[in-house]
């Protein structure tokens, strides 16, 4: 486990403490959860961009057309 020191403006630190308290968490646990959420979001975006770079645009548009047609049929 690593220990990090961060510098925040006082008002941001106070708001972070309030948020942690409102969620029933320590500031440490709140930061840990926010970190995992940010990493998961970054990983998802990275995978999407990688897949999109090698995508077949024509096939993707065909799939979207099928989804639109299915939605319209409802």
N, C-alpha and C positions, 0 to 999 in steps of 0.2 A: 504494500500500500504506500502511496506517495503522499507527501504533505506539500501543499502549495500555499503560498501567501499571495493574496490579491489585494489590490488597492482599488477602492470604490469611493466615489463621492459620498459624503455623509448621508445625504438624503436617500441615495440608492441603497446604501447599507441598511438604513432604518426601514425602508420599504421591504427589503428582502427579509429582514427579521420579522416584520409584521406578516408577510406572506407565509413564512415558515410556521409562525405561531397559529395563523388562521387554518393551516392545513394539518396542524398537530404534529409537525415535524421539527427536528433541529435544523438549523441553517445548513449544517454539514450534509444531512440527509436530503434536504431540498436541492442543494447544489449537485449532489450525486445523481439524483433523479433527472434533473434538468440536463446534466451532462450526457446521461444515457439517451435521453430523448433527442438531443442535438446530434449525437453520433449516429443514432438510428436513422434520423432524417437525412443526414449527409450520405450514409451508406445507400439508402433508398434512391436518393437523387443520382448518385454515382452509377448505380446499377441501371437506372432508367436511361441516363445519358449514354451509357455504353451500349445498351440494347438499341436505343434510337439511332445511334451512329451507324449501325449495321442493318437497320430495318429496311424492309421492302415497302416503300410508300404506297404502292398500288395495293398490296395486300392489306395494309393497315386501313386504307380508305374503304376497301371492300368490307372489312369487318365492321367499321363504323356505320356504313350504309345498312348492313344487316341489323345492327343494334337499333338504328333509327326506325327501320321497318318494323321490327318487333315492338318497339315502343308505340308506334302509330297504330298497330293492330290491337292494342289493349283498350 
